Amino acid sequence: MITAGYVMLVLAGMGFGYRLLAGPSLTDRVVGLDGLLIVGVSVVVLRAMQTGEGAFLPAAVVVTLVGFVSTAVVARFIEGRGR
């Protein structure tokens, strides 16, 4: 079951990586980067589930919060660029 989770995360990572590299707009690139961040945190959480050690889970929470704030900042930048 854990292996299926890793396979799905690799597929999602490839999809988000494509969106990051090929996205024609800044919004597409932000979505790709945010998706890759979520995939990375999901890998850490899946690894913690597999090993039973939760040492990196606080770091995963911090990375998720930083990703949320950075996405909000970029969204505000994109919104203000239209004026």
C-alpha positions in Angstrom: 0.0 0.0 0.0 2.9 2.4 0.8 4.5 1.5 -2.5 1.3 2.6 -4.4 1.4 5.9 -2.5 5.0 6.5 -3.6 4.0 5.7 -7.2 1.1 8.1 -7.1 3.3 10.8 -5.6 5.9 10.3 -8.4 3.2 10.6 -11.0 1.8 13.7 -9.4 5.3 15.2 -9.1 6.0 14.6 -12.8 2.7 16.3 -13.6 3.4 19.3 -11.4 6.9 19.5 -12.7 5.6 19.7 -16.2 3.2 22.5 -15.2 6.1 24.3 -13.6 8.4 24.1 -16.6 5.8 24.4 -19.4 3.2 26.7 -17.9 2.7 29.7 -20.2 1.6 32.0 -17.4 3.0 32.9 -14.0 -0.2 31.5 -12.4 0.5 28.1 -13.9 4.0 28.1 -12.6 2.9 29.0 -9.1 0.4 26.1 -9.2 3.2 23.8 -10.3 5.5 24.9 -7.6 2.8 24.7 -4.9 1.9 21.2 -6.1 5.5 20.1 -5.9 5.7 21.4 -2.4 2.7 19.4 -1.5 4.1 16.3 -3.1 7.4 16.8 -1.2 5.6 17.1 2.2 3.5 14.1 1.3 6.6 12.0 0.7 7.9 13.0 4.1 4.6 12.1 5.8 4.4 8.8 3.9 8.0 8.0 4.9 7.0 8.8 8.6 4.1 6.4 8.3 6.3 3.7 6.8 9.0 3.9 9.5 6.8 4.8 12.4 9.1 7.8 13.3 7.6 11.2 13.3 10.8 13.2 13.6 10.3 15.2 10.4 6.6 15.9 10.9 7.1 19.3 12.6 9.4 20.3 9.7 6.7 19.2 7.3 4.1 21.5 9.0 6.5 24.4 8.9 7.3 23.9 5.2 3.5 23.7 4.5 2.9 27.0 6.3 5.8 28.7 4.5 4.4 27.4 1.2 0.9 28.8 2.0 2.3 32.2 2.9 4.5 32.3 -0.3 1.5 31.3 -2.5 -0.6 34.1 -0.9 2.2 36.6 -1.5 2.6 35.6 -5.2 -1.2 35.7 -5.6 -1.3 39.3 -4.3 1.6 40.2 -6.6 -0.3 38.7 -9.6 -3.5 40.6 -8.6 -1.7 43.9 -8.3 0.1 43.5 -11.6 -3.2 43.9 -13.5 -3.6 47.5 -12.5 
